[in-house]
Amino acid sequence: MSRRTPWYDAGLQFSCQRCGNCCGGAPGYVWVSEAEIVAMAEALGVDAADFRQRYTRSVHRRGVSLAEQPNYDCVFFEPGRGCRVYAARPRQCRTWPFWRVNLINRGSWEFAGESCPGMGTGQDYDRDRIERISDDDGLP
């Protein structure tokens, strides 16, 4: 059986502008693993237990998510500065915008691109790389 050719077969462009538009604005979840918690704690110079208490929340039967600020921005997003843990950011953040939900069809991609100035600019991603990233998006 042959694999269906996806709409993004010719590739896509993306270059993070560190604008923060994907870091908040509405309630949501940034799912984190234990390894990601440890990496972010190290980046901040705190121990993992303190990190968990200060920066995460348990979501009933779903897992652990980063906490949000009162305006629903990620706890690590600072306007004008960006992500405080960018180098150690979780897989869910690292794989944006190549999430499966954004790759369903061109309309899904374009809708996400309305709030992301990095989509359609910068680095070229070929189909294989896009699919490797989307397979590892960390989303349930």
C-alpha positions as CSV (number, residue, x, y, z in Angstrom):
1,M,0.0,0.0,0.0
2,S,1.4,3.4,-0.9
3,R,1.5,6.4,1.4
4,R,-0.9,9.2,0.5
5,T,1.0,12.4,-0.6
6,P,0.4,15.1,2.0
7,W,-0.5,18.6,1.0
8,Y,2.8,19.8,2.4
9,D,4.8,17.4,0.2
10,A,6.9,20.2,-1.3
11,G,7.8,21.3,2.3
12,L,7.1,24.3,4.5
13,Q,8.9,27.2,5.9
14,F,9.2,28.3,9.6
15,S,11.4,30.5,11.7
16,C,10.5,31.2,15.3
17,Q,10.1,34.9,15.8
18,R,9.9,34.5,19.6
19,C,6.8,36.6,19.6
20,G,5.0,34.5,22.2
21,N,1.8,34.2,20.3
22,C,1.9,30.4,20.8
23,C,2.7,30.9,24.5
24,G,-0.7,32.1,25.7
25,G,-3.7,34.2,25.1
26,A,-6.2,31.4,25.9
27,P,-6.4,28.7,28.6
28,G,-4.5,25.6,27.6
29,Y,-2.0,23.0,28.5
30,V,1.7,22.5,27.9
31,W,2.3,18.9,28.8
32,V,5.6,18.1,30.4
33,S,7.5,14.9,31.1
34,E,9.7,14.2,34.1
35,A,12.8,14.6,32.0
36,E,11.6,18.0,30.7
37,I,10.9,19.1,34.3
38,V,14.4,18.2,35.3
39,A,15.9,20.0,32.3
40,M,13.9,23.2,32.9
41,A,14.7,23.1,36.6
42,E,18.4,22.9,35.7
43,A,18.1,25.8,33.3
44,L,16.5,27.9,36.1
45,G,19.0,26.7,38.8
46,V,16.3,25.2,41.0
47,D,15.7,21.6,42.1
48,A,13.1,19.6,40.4
49,A,10.8,19.4,43.4
50,D,10.7,23.2,43.8
51,F,10.2,23.5,40.0
52,R,7.2,21.1,40.2
53,Q,5.6,23.0,43.0
54,R,6.2,26.5,41.5
55,Y,5.7,26.0,37.8
56,T,3.5,23.0,37.1
57,R,0.0,21.8,37.7
58,S,-1.5,18.3,37.8
59,V,-4.4,17.9,35.3
60,H,-6.8,15.2,36.6
61,R,-6.1,11.9,34.8
62,R,-4.2,13.6,32.0
63,G,-0.8,14.4,33.2
64,V,1.3,17.4,34.2
65,S,1.2,20.8,32.5
66,L,3.1,24.0,33.0
67,A,1.3,26.6,35.0
68,E,-0.2,29.7,33.5
69,Q,-0.1,33.3,34.4
70,P,-3.5,35.0,35.2
71,N,-3.7,36.2,31.6
72,Y,-3.2,32.5,30.4
73,D,0.3,33.1,29.1
74,C,2.8,30.4,29.9
75,V,4.4,30.9,33.3
76,F,7.8,31.3,31.5
77,F,6.7,33.8,28.9
78,E,7.9,37.4,29.4
79,P,6.7,40.0,26.9
80,G,9.5,41.6,25.1
81,R,12.0,38.9,26.3
82,G,10.3,35.6,25.3
83,C,10.6,32.3,26.9
84,R,12.8,32.1,30.1
85,V,13.5,28.4,29.4
86,Y,13.7,28.5,25.6
87,A,16.8,26.3,25.4
88,A,15.2,23.7,27.6
89,R,11.6,24.2,26.5
90,P,9.3,21.2,26.4
91,R,8.8,19.0,23.3
92,Q,5.3,20.4,22.7
93,C,6.9,23.9,22.4
94,R,9.9,22.7,20.3
95,T,7.6,21.0,17.7
96,W,5.4,24.0,17.1
97,P,4.0,24.7,14.4
98,F,4.5,21.1,13.1
99,W,1.7,19.7,15.3
100,R,-0.5,17.0,13.6
101,V,-3.5,19.3,14.1
102,N,-1.9,22.1,12.1
103,L,-0.9,19.6,9.3
104,I,-4.4,18.2,8.7
105,N,-4.8,20.3,5.6
106,R,-3.6,23.7,4.2
107,G,-6.5,25.5,5.9
108,S,-5.4,24.2,9.3
109,W,-1.9,25.4,8.6
110,E,-3.1,28.8,7.4
111,F,-5.4,29.2,10.4
112,A,-2.5,28.6,12.8
113,G,-0.4,31.0,10.7
114,E,-2.8,33.9,11.2
115,S,-1.3,34.3,14.7
116,C,2.2,33.0,14.0
117,P,4.5,35.4,12.0
118,G,7.2,32.7,11.7
119,M,5.1,30.4,9.6
120,G,5.8,30.7,5.9
121,T,9.2,32.4,6.5
122,G,12.7,31.4,7.1
123,Q,14.0,27.9,7.3
124,D,12.8,25.3,4.8
125,Y,11.5,22.0,6.2
126,D,11.1,19.0,3.9
127,R,8.3,16.5,4.2
128,D,10.4,13.9,6.0
129,R,11.6,16.4,8.6
130,I,8.1,17.7,9.1
131,E,6.8,14.2,9.6
132,R,9.5,13.3,12.1
133,I,8.7,16.5,14.1
134,S,4.9,16.0,14.0
135,D,5.3,12.4,15.1
136,D,7.1,13.7,18.2
137,D,4.8,16.6,19.0
138,G,4.1,15.3,22.5
139,L,0.4,16.0,22.3
140,P,-2.1,13.5,23.5
